[in-house]
Amino acid sequence: MDDLREGDVVVIRAFDDWPEHLFEVDETFDDCVSGYSITGPLAGVYGEPGFELIKSVAYRAVRSA
């Protein structure tokens, strides 16, 4: 997951009482990403999920050449 960039959308796996949901990446760090949930009960909420919570990349942001 070290190739994630701002604007990418990832799938965060279900954990605790939270269902699987989409999350837009704002910034990446050594062990997590920061950004906002865009679906589910956490929509609009800022978070910093660890890489272990990222199930997959839903889609990539448009990259300029």
Distance bins in CASP14 RR format, pairs under 12 A and 6 or more apart:
PFRMAT RR
TARGET T0000
AUTHOR 0000-0000-0000
RMODE 2
METHOD distances of the structure
MODEL  1
1 8 0 0 0 0 1 0 0 0 0 0 0
1 10 1 0 0 1 0 0 0 0 0 0 0
1 11 0 0 0 0 0 1 0 0 0 0 0
1 12 0 0 0 0 0 1 0 0 0 0 0
1 25 0 0 0 0 1 0 0 0 0 0 0
1 28 0 0 0 0 1 0 0 0 0 0 0
1 29 0 0 0 0 0 1 0 0 0 0 0
1 30 0 0 0 0 0 1 0 0 0 0 0
1 31 0 0 0 0 0 1 0 0 0 0 0
1 32 0 0 0 0 1 0 0 0 0 0 0
1 33 0 0 0 0 1 0 0 0 0 0 0
1 49 0 0 0 0 0 1 0 0 0 0 0
1 50 0 0 0 0 1 0 0 0 0 0 0
1 51 1 0 1 0 0 0 0 0 0 0 0
1 52 0 0 0 0 1 0 0 0 0 0 0
1 53 0 0 0 0 0 1 0 0 0 0 0
1 54 1 0 1 0 0 0 0 0 0 0 0
1 55 0 0 0 0 0 1 0 0 0 0 0
1 56 0 0 0 0 1 0 0 0 0 0 0
1 57 0 0 0 0 1 0 0 0 0 0 0
2 28 1 0 0 1 0 0 0 0 0 0 0
2 29 0 0 0 0 0 1 0 0 0 0 0
2 30 0 0 0 0 1 0 0 0 0 0 0
2 31 0 0 0 0 0 1 0 0 0 0 0
2 33 0 0 0 0 0 1 0 0 0 0 0
2 51 0 0 0 0 1 0 0 0 0 0 0
2 54 0 0 0 0 0 1 0 0 0 0 0
3 10 0 0 0 0 0 1 0 0 0 0 0
3 25 0 0 0 0 0 1 0 0 0 0 0
3 28 0 0 0 0 1 0 0 0 0 0 0
3 33 0 0 0 0 0 1 0 0 0 0 0
3 51 0 0 0 0 0 1 0 0 0 0 0
3 54 0 0 0 0 0 1 0 0 0 0 0
3 57 0 0 0 0 1 0 0 0 0 0 0
3 60 0 0 0 0 1 0 0 0 0 0 0
3 61 0 0 0 0 0 1 0 0 0 0 0
3 63 0 0 0 0 0 1 0 0 0 0 0
4 10 1 0 0 1 0 0 0 0 0 0 0
4 23 0 0 0 0 0 1 0 0 0 0 0
4 24 0 0 0 0 0 1 0 0 0 0 0
4 25 1 0 1 0 0 0 0 0 0 0 0
4 26 0 0 0 0 0 1 0 0 0 0 0
4 27 0 0 0 0 1 0 0 0 0 0 0
4 28 1 0 1 0 0 0 0 0 0 0 0
4 29 0 0 0 0 0 1 0 0 0 0 0
4 32 0 0 0 0 0 1 0 0 0 0 0
4 33 1 0 0 1 0 0 0 0 0 0 0
4 34 0 0 0 0 0 1 0 0 0 0 0
4 35 0 0 0 0 0 1 0 0 0 0 0
4 49 0 0 0 0 0 1 0 0 0 0 0
4 50 0 0 0 0 0 1 0 0 0 0 0
4 51 0 0 0 0 1 0 0 0 0 0 0
4 54 0 0 0 0 1 0 0 0 0 0 0
4 56 0 0 0 0 0 1 0 0 0 0 0
4 57 1 0 0 1 0 0 0 0 0 0 0
4 58 0 0 0 0 0 1 0 0 0 0 0
4 59 0 0 0 0 0 1 0 0 0 0 0
4 60 0 0 0 0 1 0 0 0 0 0 0
4 61 0 0 0 0 1 0 0 0 0 0 0
5 24 0 0 0 0 0 1 0 0 0 0 0
5 25 1 0 0 1 0 0 0 0 0 0 0
5 26 0 0 0 0 1 0 0 0 0 0 0
5 27 0 0 0 0 1 0 0 0 0 0 0
5 28 1 0 0 1 0 0 0 0 0 0 0
5 33 0 0 0 0 1 0 0 0 0 0 0
5 57 0 0 0 0 0 1 0 0 0 0 0
5 60 1 0 0 1 0 0 0 0 0 0 0
5 61 1 0 0 1 0 0 0 0 0 0 0
5 62 0 0 0 0 0 1 0 0 0 0 0
5 63 1 0 0 1 0 0 0 0 0 0 0
5 64 0 0 0 0 0 1 0 0 0 0 0
6 24 0 0 0 0 1 0 0 0 0 0 0
6 25 1 0 0 1 0 0 0 0 0 0 0
6 26 1 0 1 0 0 0 0 0 0 0 0
6 27 1 0 0 1 0 0 0 0 0 0 0
6 28 0 0 0 0 1 0 0 0 0 0 0
6 33 0 0 0 0 1 0 0 0 0 0 0
6 34 0 0 0 0 1 0 0 0 0 0 0
6 35 0 0 0 0 1 0 0 0 0 0 0
6 36 0 0 0 0 0 1 0 0 0 0 0
6 60 0 0 0 0 0 1 0 0 0 0 0
6 61 1 0 0 1 0 0 0 0 0 0 0
6 62 0 0 0 0 0 1 0 0 0 0 0
6 63 0 0 0 0 0 1 0 0 0 0 0
7 22 0 0 0 0 0 1 0 0 0 0 0
7 23 0 0 0 0 0 1 0 0 0 0 0
7 24 1 0 1 0 0 0 0 0 0 0 0
7 25 1 0 1 0 0 0 0 0 0 0 0
7 26 1 0 0 1 0 0 0 0 0 0 0
7 27 0 0 0 0 1 0 0 0 0 0 0
7 28 0 0 0 0 0 1 0 0 0 0 0
7 33 0 0 0 0 0 1 0 0 0 0 0
7 34 0 0 0 0 0 1 0 0 0 0 0
7 35 0 0 0 0 1 0 0 0 0 0 0
7 36 0 0 0 0 0 1 0 0 0 0 0
7 38 0 0 0 0 0 1 0 0 0 0 0
7 57 0 0 0 0 0 1 0 0 0 0 0
7 58 0 0 0 0 0 1 0 0 0 0 0
7 59 0 0 0 0 1 0 0 0 0 0 0
7 60 0 0 0 0 1 0 0 0 0 0 0
7 61 1 1 0 0 0 0 0 0 0 0 0
7 62 0 0 0 0 1 0 0 0 0 0 0
7 63 0 0 0 0 1 0 0 0 0 0 0
8 22 0 0 0 0 0 1 0 0 0 0 0
8 23 0 0 0 0 1 0 0 0 0 0 0
8 24 1 0 0 1 0 0 0 0 0 0 0
8 25 1 0 1 0 0 0 0 0 0 0 0
8 26 0 0 0 0 1 0 0 0 0 0 0
8 27 0 0 0 0 0 1 0 0 0 0 0
8 28 0 0 0 0 1 0 0 0 0 0 0
8 33 0 0 0 0 1 0 0 0 0 0 0
8 35 0 0 0 0 0 1 0 0 0 0 0
8 38 0 0 0 0 0 1 0 0 0 0 0
8 54 0 0 0 0 0 1 0 0 0 0 0
8 56 0 0 0 0 0 1 0 0 0 0 0
8 57 1 0 0 1 0 0 0 0 0 0 0
8 58 0 0 0 0 1 0 0 0 0 0 0
8 59 1 0 0 1 0 0 0 0 0 0 0
8 60 1 0 1 0 0 0 0 0 0 0 0
8 61 1 0 1 0 0 0 0 0 0 0 0
8 62 0 0 0 0 0 1 0 0 0 0 0
8 63 0 0 0 0 1 0 0 0 0 0 0
9 21 0 0 0 0 0 1 0 0 0 0 0
9 22 1 0 1 0 0 0 0 0 0 0 0
9 23 1 0 0 1 0 0 0 0 0 0 0
9 24 1 0 1 0 0 0 0 0 0 0 0
9 25 1 0 0 1 0 0 0 0 0 0 0
9 26 0 0 0 0 0 1 0 0 0 0 0
9 33 0 0 0 0 0 1 0 0 0 0 0
9 35 0 0 0 0 0 1 0 0 0 0 0
9 36 0 0 0 0 0 1 0 0 0 0 0
9 37 0 0 0 0 0 1 0 0 0 0 0
9 38 1 0 0 1 0 0 0 0 0 0 0
9 39 0 0 0 0 1 0 0 0 0 0 0
9 54 0 0 0 0 0 1 0 0 0 0 0
9 55 0 0 0 0 0 1 0 0 0 0 0
9 56 0 0 0 0 0 1 0 0 0 0 0
9 57 1 0 0 1 0 0 0 0 0 0 0
9 58 1 0 1 0 0 0 0 0 0 0 0
9 59 1 0 1 0 0 0 0 0 0 0 0
9 60 0 0 0 0 1 0 0 0 0 0 0
9 61 1 0 0 1 0 0 0 0 0 0 0
9 62 0 0 0 0 0 1 0 0 0 0 0
10 20 0 0 0 0 0 1 0 0 0 0 0
10 21 0 0 0 0 1 0 0 0 0 0 0
10 22 1 0 0 1 0 0 0 0 0 0 0
10 23 1 0 1 0 0 0 0 0 0 0 0
10 24 0 0 0 0 1 0 0 0 0 0 0
10 25 1 0 0 1 0 0 0 0 0 0 0
10 26 0 0 0 0 0 1 0 0 0 0 0
10 28 0 0 0 0 0 1 0 0 0 0 0
10 32 0 0 0 0 0 1 0 0 0 0 0
10 33 1 0 0 1 0 0 0 0 0 0 0
10 34 0 0 0 0 0 1 0 0 0 0 0
10 35 0 0 0 0 1 0 0 0 0 0 0
10 36 0 0 0 0 0 1 0 0 0 0 0
10 37 0 0 0 0 0 1 0 0 0 0 0
10 38 0 0 0 0 0 1 0 0 0 0 0
10 39 0 0 0 0 0 1 0 0 0 0 0
10 49 0 0 0 0 1 0 0 0 0 0 0
10 50 0 0 0 0 0 1 0 0 0 0 0
10 51 0 0 0 0 1 0 0 0 0 0 0
10 53 0 0 0 0 1 0 0 0 0 0 0
10 54 1 0 1 0 0 0 0 0 0 0 0
10 55 1 0 0 1 0 0 0 0 0 0 0
10 56 1 0 0 1 0 0 0 0 0 0 0
10 57 1 0 1 0 0 0 0 0 0 0 0
10 58 1 0 0 1 0 0 0 0 0 0 0
10 59 0 0 0 0 1 0 0 0 0 0 0
10 60 0 0 0 0 0 1 0 0 0 0 0
10 61 0 0 0 0 0 1 0 0 0 0 0
11 19 0 0 0 0 0 1 0 0 0 0 0
11 20 1 0 0 1 0 0 0 0 0 0 0
11 21 1 0 0 1 0 0 0 0 0 0 0
11 22 1 0 0 1 0 0 0 0 0 0 0
11 23 1 0 0 1 0 0 0 0 0 0 0
11 24 0 0 0 0 0 1 0 0 0 0 0
11 25 0 0 0 0 0 1 0 0 0 0 0
11 37 0 0 0 0 0 1 0 0 0 0 0
11 38 0 0 0 0 0 1 0 0 0 0 0
11 39 0 0 0 0 1 0 0 0 0 0 0
11 40 0 0 0 0 0 1 0 0 0 0 0
11 49 0 0 0 0 0 1 0 0 0 0 0
11 53 0 0 0 0 1 0 0 0 0 0 0
11 54 1 0 0 1 0 0 0 0 0 0 0
11 55 1 0 1 0 0 0 0 0 0 0 0
11 56 1 0 1 0 0 0 0 0 0 0 0
11 57 1 0 0 1 0 0 0 0 0 0 0
11 58 1 0 1 0 0 0 0 0 0 0 0
11 59 0 0 0 0 0 1 0 0 0 0 0
12 18 0 0 0 0 1 0 0 0 0 0 0
12 19 0 0 0 0 1 0 0 0 0 0 0
12 20 1 0 0 1 0 0 0 0 0 0 0
12 21 1 0 1 0 0 0 0 0 0 0 0
12 22 1 0 0 1 0 0 0 0 0 0 0
12 23 1 0 1 0 0 0 0 0 0 0 0
12 24 0 0 0 0 0 1 0 0 0 0 0
12 25 0 0 0 0 0 1 0 0 0 0 0
12 32 0 0 0 0 0 1 0 0 0 0 0
12 33 0 0 0 0 1 0 0 0 0 0 0
12 35 0 0 0 0 0 1 0 0 0 0 0
12 36 0 0 0 0 0 1 0 0 0 0 0
12 37 1 0 0 1 0 0 0 0 0 0 0
12 38 0 0 0 0 0 1 0 0 0 0 0
12 39 0 0 0 0 1 0 0 0 0 0 0
12 40 0 0 0 0 0 1 0 0 0 0 0
12 42 0 0 0 0 1 0 0 0 0 0 0
12 43 0 0 0 0 0 1 0 0 0 0 0
12 45 0 0 0 0 0 1 0 0 0 0 0
12 47 0 0 0 0 1 0 0 0 0 0 0
12 48 0 0 0 0 0 1 0 0 0 0 0
12 49 1 0 1 0 0 0 0 0 0 0 0
12 50 0 0 0 0 1 0 0 0 0 0 0
12 51 0 0 0 0 0 1 0 0 0 0 0
12 52 0 0 0 0 0 1 0 0 0 0 0
12 53 1 0 1 0 0 0 0 0 0 0 0
12 54 1 0 0 1 0 0 0 0 0 0 0
12 55 1 0 0 1 0 0 0 0 0 0 0
12 56 0 0 0 0 1 0 0 0 0 0 0
12 57 0 0 0 0 0 1 0 0 0 0 0
12 58 0 0 0 0 1 0 0 0 0 0 0
13 19 0 0 0 0 1 0 0 0 0 0 0
13 20 1 0 1 0 0 0 0 0 0 0 0
13 21 0 0 0 0 1 0 0 0 0 0 0
13 22 0 0 0 0 0 1 0 0 0 0 0
13 23 0 0 0 0 0 1 0 0 0 0 0
13 49 0 0 0 0 1 0 0 0 0 0 0
13 50 0 0 0 0 0 1 0 0 0 0 0
13 51 0 0 0 0 0 1 0 0 0 0 0
13 52 0 0 0 0 1 0 0 0 0 0 0
13 53 1 0 1 0 0 0 0 0 0 0 0
13 54 1 0 0 1 0 0 0 0 0 0 0
13 55 1 0 1 0 0 0 0 0 0 0 0
13 56 0 0 0 0 1 0 0 0 0 0 0
14 20 1 0 1 0 0 0 0 0 0 0 0
14 21 0 0 0 0 1 0 0 0 0 0 0
14 40 0 0 0 0 0 1 0 0 0 0 0
14 41 0 0 0 0 0 1 0 0 0 0 0
14 42 0 0 0 0 0 1 0 0 0 0 0
14 53 0 0 0 0 1 0 0 0 0 0 0
14 55 0 0 0 0 1 0 0 0 0 0 0
15 21 0 0 0 0 0 1 0 0 0 0 0
15 42 0 0 0 0 0 1 0 0 0 0 0
15 49 0 0 0 0 1 0 0 0 0 0 0
15 50 0 0 0 0 0 1 0 0 0 0 0
15 52 0 0 0 0 1 0 0 0 0 0 0
15 53 1 0 0 1 0 0 0 0 0 0 0
15 54 0 0 0 0 0 1 0 0 0 0 0
15 55 0 0 0 0 0 1 0 0 0 0 0
16 41 0 0 0 0 0 1 0 0 0 0 0
16 42 0 0 0 0 0 1 0 0 0 0 0
16 49 0 0 0 0 0 1 0 0 0 0 0
16 53 0 0 0 0 0 1 0 0 0 0 0
17 41 0 0 0 0 1 0 0 0 0 0 0
17 42 0 0 0 0 0 1 0 0 0 0 0
18 37 0 0 0 0 1 0 0 0 0 0 0
18 39 0 0 0 0 0 1 0 0 0 0 0
18 40 0 0 0 0 1 0 0 0 0 0 0
18 41 1 0 0 1 0 0 0 0 0 0 0
18 42 1 0 0 1 0 0 0 0 0 0 0
18 43 0 0 0 0 0 1 0 0 0 0 0
18 45 0 0 0 0 0 1 0 0 0 0 0
18 47 0 0 0 0 0 1 0 0 0 0 0
18 49 0 0 0 0 0 1 0 0 0 0 0
18 53 0 0 0 0 1 0 0 0 0 0 0
19 37 0 0 0 0 0 1 0 0 0 0 0
19 39 0 0 0 0 1 0 0 0 0 0 0
19 40 1 0 0 1 0 0 0 0 0 0 0
19 41 1 0 0 1 0 0 0 0 0 0 0
19 42 0 0 0 0 1 0 0 0 0 0 0
19 43 0 0 0 0 0 1 0 0 0 0 0
19 55 0 0 0 0 0 1 0 0 0 0 0
20 37 0 0 0 0 0 1 0 0 0 0 0
20 39 0 0 0 0 1 0 0 0 0 0 0
20 40 0 0 0 0 1 0 0 0 0 0 0
20 41 0 0 0 0 0 1 0 0 0 0 0
20 42 0 0 0 0 0 1 0 0 0 0 0
20 49 0 0 0 0 0 1 0 0 0 0 0
20 53 0 0 0 0 0 1 0 0 0 0 0
20 54 0 0 0 0 0 1 0 0 0 0 0
20 55 1 0 0 1 0 0 0 0 0 0 0
20 56 0 0 0 0 0 1 0 0 0 0 0
20 58 0 0 0 0 0 1 0 0 0 0 0
21 36 0 0 0 0 0 1 0 0 0 0 0
21 37 1 0 1 0 0 0 0 0 0 0 0
21 38 1 0 0 1 0 0 0 0 0 0 0
21 39 1 0 1 0 0 0 0 0 0 0 0
21 40 1 0 1 0 0 0 0 0 0 0 0
21 41 1 0 0 1 0 0 0 0 0 0 0
21 42 1 0 0 1 0 0 0 0 0 0 0
21 43 1 0 0 1 0 0 0 0 0 0 0
21 44 0 0 0 0 0 1 0 0 0 0 0
21 45 0 0 0 0 1 0 0 0 0 0 0
21 47 0 0 0 0 0 1 0 0 0 0 0
21 49 0 0 0 0 0 1 0 0 0 0 0
21 53 0 0 0 0 0 1 0 0 0 0 0
21 54 0 0 0 0 0 1 0 0 0 0 0
21 55 0 0 0 0 0 1 0 0 0 0 0
21 58 0 0 0 0 0 1 0 0 0 0 0
22 35 0 0 0 0 0 1 0 0 0 0 0
22 36 0 0 0 0 1 0 0 0 0 0 0
22 37 1 0 0 1 0 0 0 0 0 0 0
22 38 1 0 1 0 0 0 0 0 0 0 0
22 39 1 0 1 0 0 0 0 0 0 0 0
22 40 0 0 0 0 1 0 0 0 0 0 0
22 42 0 0 0 0 1 0 0 0 0 0 0
22 43 0 0 0 0 1 0 0 0 0 0 0
22 44 0 0 0 0 0 1 0 0 0 0 0
22 49 0 0 0 0 0 1 0 0 0 0 0
22 54 0 0 0 0 0 1 0 0 0 0 0
22 55 0 0 0 0 0 1 0 0 0 0 0
22 56 0 0 0 0 0 1 0 0 0 0 0
22 57 0 0 0 0 0 1 0 0 0 0 0
22 58 1 0 1 0 0 0 0 0 0 0 0
22 59 0 0 0 0 1 0 0 0 0 0 0
23 32 0 0 0 0 0 1 0 0 0 0 0
23 33 1 0 0 1 0 0 0 0 0 0 0
23 34 0 0 0 0 1 0 0 0 0 0 0
23 35 1 0 0 1 0 0 0 0 0 0 0
23 36 1 0 0 1 0 0 0 0 0 0 0
23 37 1 0 1 0 0 0 0 0 0 0 0
23 38 1 0 0 1 0 0 0 0 0 0 0
23 39 0 0 0 0 1 0 0 0 0 0 0
23 40 0 0 0 0 0 1 0 0 0 0 0
23 42 0 0 0 0 1 0 0 0 0 0 0
23 43 0 0 0 0 1 0 0 0 0 0 0
23 44 0 0 0 0 1 0 0 0 0 0 0
23 45 0 0 0 0 1 0 0 0 0 0 0
23 46 0 0 0 0 0 1 0 0 0 0 0
23 47 1 0 0 1 0 0 0 0 0 0 0
23 48 0 0 0 0 0 1 0 0 0 0 0
23 49 1 0 0 1 0 0 0 0 0 0 0
23 50 0 0 0 0 0 1 0 0 0 0 0
23 53 0 0 0 0 1 0 0 0 0 0 0
23 54 0 0 0 0 1 0 0 0 0 0 0
23 55 0 0 0 0 0 1 0 0 0 0 0
23 56 0 0 0 0 0 1 0 0 0 0 0
23 57 0 0 0 0 0 1 0 0 0 0 0
23 58 0 0 0 0 1 0 0 0 0 0 0
23 59 0 0 0 0 0 1 0 0 0 0 0
24 33 0 0 0 0 1 0 0 0 0 0 0
24 34 0 0 0 0 0 1 0 0 0 0 0
24 35 1 0 0 1 0 0 0 0 0 0 0
24 36 1 0 1 0 0 0 0 0 0 0 0
24 37 0 0 0 0 1 0 0 0 0 0 0
24 38 1 0 1 0 0 0 0 0 0 0 0
24 39 0 0 0 0 1 0 0 0 0 0 0
24 42 0 0 0 0 0 1 0 0 0 0 0
24 43 0 0 0 0 0 1 0 0 0 0 0
24 44 0 0 0 0 1 0 0 0 0 0 0
24 45 0 0 0 0 0 1 0 0 0 0 0
24 46 0 0 0 0 0 1 0 0 0 0 0
24 47 0 0 0 0 0 1 0 0 0 0 0
24 49 0 0 0 0 0 1 0 0 0 0 0
24 57 0 0 0 0 0 1 0 0 0 0 0
24 58 0 0 0 0 1 0 0 0 0 0 0
24 59 0 0 0 0 0 1 0 0 0 0 0
24 60 0 0 0 0 0 1 0 0 0 0 0
24 61 0 0 0 0 1 0 0 0 0 0 0
25 32 0 0 0 0 0 1 0 0 0 0 0
25 33 1 0 1 0 0 0 0 0 0 0 0
25 34 1 0 0 1 0 0 0 0 0 0 0
25 35 1 0 0 1 0 0 0 0 0 0 0
25 36 0 0 0 0 1 0 0 0 0 0 0
25 37 0 0 0 0 0 1 0 0 0 0 0
25 38 0 0 0 0 0 1 0 0 0 0 0
25 47 0 0 0 0 0 1 0 0 0 0 0
25 48 0 0 0 0 0 1 0 0 0 0 0
25 49 0 0 0 0 1 0 0 0 0 0 0
25 50 0 0 0 0 0 1 0 0 0 0 0
25 51 0 0 0 0 0 1 0 0 0 0 0
25 54 0 0 0 0 1 0 0 0 0 0 0
25 57 0 0 0 0 1 0 0 0 0 0 0
25 58 0 0 0 0 0 1 0 0 0 0 0
25 59 0 0 0 0 0 1 0 0 0 0 0
25 60 0 0 0 0 0 1 0 0 0 0 0
25 61 0 0 0 0 1 0 0 0 0 0 0
26 32 0 0 0 0 0 1 0 0 0 0 0
26 33 1 0 0 1 0 0 0 0 0 0 0
26 34 1 0 1 0 0 0 0 0 0 0 0
26 35 1 1 0 0 0 0 0 0 0 0 0
26 36 1 0 0 1 0 0 0 0 0 0 0
26 37 0 0 0 0 0 1 0 0 0 0 0
26 38 0 0 0 0 0 1 0 0 0 0 0
26 46 0 0 0 0 1 0 0 0 0 0 0
26 47 0 0 0 0 1 0 0 0 0 0 0
26 48 0 0 0 0 1 0 0 0 0 0 0
26 49 0 0 0 0 0 1 0 0 0 0 0
26 61 0 0 0 0 0 1 0 0 0 0 0
27 33 1 0 0 1 0 0 0 0 0 0 0
27 34 1 0 1 0 0 0 0 0 0 0 0
27 35 1 0 0 1 0 0 0 0 0 0 0
27 36 0 0 0 0 0 1 0 0 0 0 0
27 46 0 0 0 0 0 1 0 0 0 0 0
27 47 0 0 0 0 0 1 0 0 0 0 0
27 48 0 0 0 0 1 0 0 0 0 0 0
28 34 1 0 0 1 0 0 0 0 0 0 0
28 35 0 0 0 0 0 1 0 0 0 0 0
28 48 0 0 0 0 0 1 0 0 0 0 0
28 49 0 0 0 0 0 1 0 0 0 0 0
28 50 0 0 0 0 0 1 0 0 0 0 0
28 51 0 0 0 0 1 0 0 0 0 0 0
28 54 0 0 0 0 0 1 0 0 0 0 0
29 35 0 0 0 0 0 1 0 0 0 0 0
29 47 0 0 0 0 0 1 0 0 0 0 0
29 48 1 0 0 1 0 0 0 0 0 0 0
29 49 0 0 0 0 0 1 0 0 0 0 0
29 50 0 0 0 0 1 0 0 0 0 0 0
29 51 0 0 0 0 1 0 0 0 0 0 0
30 48 0 0 0 0 0 1 0 0 0 0 0
30 50 0 0 0 0 0 1 0 0 0 0 0
30 51 0 0 0 0 1 0 0 0 0 0 0
31 48 0 0 0 0 1 0 0 0 0 0 0
31 49 0 0 0 0 0 1 0 0 0 0 0
31 50 1 0 1 0 0 0 0 0 0 0 0
31 51 1 0 0 1 0 0 0 0 0 0 0
31 52 0 0 0 0 1 0 0 0 0 0 0
31 53 0 0 0 0 0 1 0 0 0 0 0
31 54 0 0 0 0 0 1 0 0 0 0 0
32 47 0 0 0 0 1 0 0 0 0 0 0
32 48 1 0 1 0 0 0 0 0 0 0 0
32 49 1 0 0 1 0 0 0 0 0 0 0
32 50 1 1 0 0 0 0 0 0 0 0 0
32 51 1 0 0 1 0 0 0 0 0 0 0
32 52 0 0 0 0 1 0 0 0 0 0 0
32 53 0 0 0 0 1 0 0 0 0 0 0
32 54 0 0 0 0 1 0 0 0 0 0 0
33 46 0 0 0 0 0 1 0 0 0 0 0
33 47 0 0 0 0 1 0 0 0 0 0 0
33 48 1 0 0 1 0 0 0 0 0 0 0
33 49 1 0 0 1 0 0 0 0 0 0 0
33 50 1 0 0 1 0 0 0 0 0 0 0
33 51 1 0 0 1 0 0 0 0 0 0 0
33 52 0 0 0 0 0 1 0 0 0 0 0
33 53 0 0 0 0 1 0 0 0 0 0 0
33 54 1 0 0 1 0 0 0 0 0 0 0
33 57 0 0 0 0 0 1 0 0 0 0 0
34 45 0 0 0 0 0 1 0 0 0 0 0
34 46 1 0 0 1 0 0 0 0 0 0 0
34 47 1 0 0 1 0 0 0 0 0 0 0
34 48 1 0 1 0 0 0 0 0 0 0 0
34 49 0 0 0 0 1 0 0 0 0 0 0
34 50 0 0 0 0 1 0 0 0 0 0 0
35 42 0 0 0 0 0 1 0 0 0 0 0
35 44 0 0 0 0 1 0 0 0 0 0 0
35 45 0 0 0 0 1 0 0 0 0 0 0
35 46 1 0 1 0 0 0 0 0 0 0 0
35 47 1 0 1 0 0 0 0 0 0 0 0
35 48 1 0 0 1 0 0 0 0 0 0 0
35 49 0 0 0 0 1 0 0 0 0 0 0
35 50 0 0 0 0 0 1 0 0 0 0 0
36 42 0 0 0 0 1 0 0 0 0 0 0
36 43 0 0 0 0 1 0 0 0 0 0 0
36 44 1 0 1 0 0 0 0 0 0 0 0
36 45 1 0 0 1 0 0 0 0 0 0 0
36 46 1 0 1 0 0 0 0 0 0 0 0
36 47 1 0 0 1 0 0 0 0 0 0 0
36 48 0 0 0 0 0 1 0 0 0 0 0
36 49 0 0 0 0 0 1 0 0 0 0 0
37 43 1 0 1 0 0 0 0 0 0 0 0
37 44 1 0 1 0 0 0 0 0 0 0 0
37 45 1 0 1 0 0 0 0 0 0 0 0
37 46 0 0 0 0 1 0 0 0 0 0 0
37 47 1 0 0 1 0 0 0 0 0 0 0
37 48 0 0 0 0 0 1 0 0 0 0 0
37 49 0 0 0 0 1 0 0 0 0 0 0
37 53 0 0 0 0 0 1 0 0 0 0 0
38 44 1 0 0 1 0 0 0 0 0 0 0
38 45 0 0 0 0 1 0 0 0 0 0 0
38 46 0 0 0 0 0 1 0 0 0 0 0
38 47 0 0 0 0 0 1 0 0 0 0 0
38 58 0 0 0 0 1 0 0 0 0 0 0
38 59 0 0 0 0 0 1 0 0 0 0 0
39 45 0 0 0 0 0 1 0 0 0 0 0
39 58 0 0 0 0 1 0 0 0 0 0 0
42 49 0 0 0 0 0 1 0 0 0 0 0
47 53 0 0 0 0 0 1 0 0 0 0 0
48 54 0 0 0 0 0 1 0 0 0 0 0
49 55 0 0 0 0 0 1 0 0 0 0 0
51 57 0 0 0 0 0 1 0 0 0 0 0
END
